[in-house]
Amino acid sequence: PALHLPEDVQVSCIDGDPDRLLAQLTLHELDVVISDYPANPRLGLRVFNHALGDCGVTLFGTAELAKRYRPGFPRSLDGAPLLVPAGNAALRRAMDQWFDEIGIRPEIRGEFSDSGLLKAFGSRGEGMFLTPNVIEADVRRMYGVQVVGREERLRERVYAISMEKRLAHPAVVAITRAARAHLDGA
């Protein structure tokens, strides 16, 4: 959405350690940080968390894995090969808690800090993987994978973190408006 504003905007997307990104934000090197969890108030940073919304998740796998693990989902995931986000990701923590609650232990085949790499491994049949359900159609199309199951109790939350209590930068406003609309429709 920011690229379609009447004024010229250059967008730079940087993936990295959340604490480092927040430090860059406070130095005014970034206009906004999009995160799956709010900034920790204990860090003492004067930043503002803007909740954009949340959605459930979808588990994907190759046709072979989907055929094998779709029946009986989610109980069928006990011992199933899984590719997961690296340890500090909010979705990973929620997923681990969910597995404990329902009493299953999947086989973790890989941990990834890069979601694109995780999906690439998943598309090759190395394991199944979770993504927010708002991107389900894109993931199916781009990676040629199938839905194994959906879980609404697992929620992916999205926040815009800024130095502004009220968002004002036109590009940031456009991005956050579109994200809210997209997540509300999920």
HUHU-V920249 format. One line per field, one symbol per residue. psi: psi as a letter, one per 20 degrees, with the letter a starting at -180 (. if undefined). burial: 1 if it has 9 or more other ideal C-beta (glycine too) atoms within 8 Angstrom, else 0. Layout:
psi: ???
burial: ???
//
This chain:
psi: hhijqhqppppopppapghghhghghjkiqhqppqjqrpphiijqmrppopharraqppqrrgggghhigpjpihiioiqpqpqqqhipghggggggggghikqnrooiqppiohghghgghijjirrqqrqiijgggggghikrqpgrqoihppoqpqppriphpphphggggghgggggghhi.
burial: 010010001000000001001101110001011111001000000010110110111111110011001100100111011111110011111110011000010110011100000111111011111111110100110010111111100111111111000010111111111111011001
//
